[in-house]
Amino acid sequence: MTTPTAFRLFKQVPRILFGRGALDRLGELLPAQGWTACVVDAVHREGPIPARLAAHDVEVFWFDAAHEPSTDQVDAMAALVRAARAEGPSAILGLGGGAAMDVAKGVSVMLTNPGSASDYQGWDLVPHPAVFKLGVPSLAGSGAEASRTAVFFSGDRKFGINSDHSMFDAILLDPELLAGVPADQRFHSGMDCFIHCVEAVTGTMASPLAHAHAGKALELCEAVFLGEGSDDDLMVASYMGGCSIVNSEVGVAHALSYGLSLELGLRHGLANCIAFDALDAFYGAHVETFRRMMARHAIVLPRGVTRGMDRPAIARMVAMALRMERPLVNALGEDWRAVLTPERIEALYARM
Ligand SMILES: [Fe+2]
């Protein structure tokens, strides 16, 4: 492949510790001085995680990730962290799936920047460097550990803070943390990675680097969900899928899934699966692979989720999808509006 043009400058996570049991080496990644505010998915309230974190100077702030996070929740969590100790934290740790990690990213930004997290939703809008932050995924697929994006609801929109300051300074990838994730959640989240990578390799914005990351991550996803791949493979796939998104974009499935999450409160991984399953016209063979994976894992998606929705709700979903300009340019080119009309979006939602 030849590179026709210089792609945009991008940042990657500078420090990574990978391996089973890596959580006990947390101290190697944290700053030597000060305390760490840990945003932890509340599913870990019971279990060994709190005791393992307690070996360090930390305060745990539980985050209920049953629903997608909002900018109000980020602002409230940042206020709690500020109030916890007179001297602010020297690090923020996010432990959980994409939602908990995104909240940690948002909090680290809000500790050094004025106003509300909603002021920074968009591209490169964060003026001041954030507090040092460390990501620890305990659910694989979102790629939040590797990407700049931190996605939040705010009023009638779902939008990402996309800044070099919203990227982790270090990540700890411990595949042991994936043990015990419920099978359907593991699948939905894993498919977030699969779908990121399909959207990257079929899009118009991907650099050869993005292709390489996404191609390998797709191979690993197929090994995990159709072969004998391990949680180690799944964790690497999620990371590489996130890397591919850093220098490409998502596509039609993500654009449509945001509306589903907004109106129906569906978690991101599940919303993506429901949207992707209706997109044969855009992602043909990949949708077939996805269905084979579902069959292999006996995953049954809810059907008719948009049935019974009223006109204003459908209009809001369509409007949300149409706002996803960059993903739709990536998927369909500059003339995407001619292909993905409001009527066609509505017809696709009707299939879900
Ligand atoms: Fe995603």
Residues whose N, C-alpha, C, O or C-beta is under 5 A from the ligand:
A	BS01	LIG	S142 D192
